[in-house]
Amino acid sequence: MRIAFLNCYSPSTFKAIIDGDDREKMVAQVFESVGGKLESMMLTQGAFDALVIGSVPNHNAAAGLAMAMKSTGMCSESLLLEELNLEDILVPARKVLEAK
């Protein structure tokens, strides 16, 4: 399953990046540790400092990855988004509306 993180970096993370820390390599290793793969990572301007896109085997791996990342303090805020399959969602959505 594909996931995305929107991250706000902590001051210490920005300092590490400025000092030459290879953040993308580290994030790729984190994804690999849960059986996933980093697809893309970019710095962003605005409410969030980084967008990270990757794949993981399941919801538990995504949640564990998010929990571990938050525990490190490297991000002051991190928002996990999971890609959804519209067709899979339409079936129960239509059943709910039909039950009314």
ABEGO torsion letter per residue (X at the ends): XBBBBBBBBBAAAAAAAAAGBBAAAAAAAAAAAAGBBBABBBBBBEABABBBBBBBABAAAAAAAAAAAAAAGABABBBBBBBBBAAAAAAAAAAAAAAX
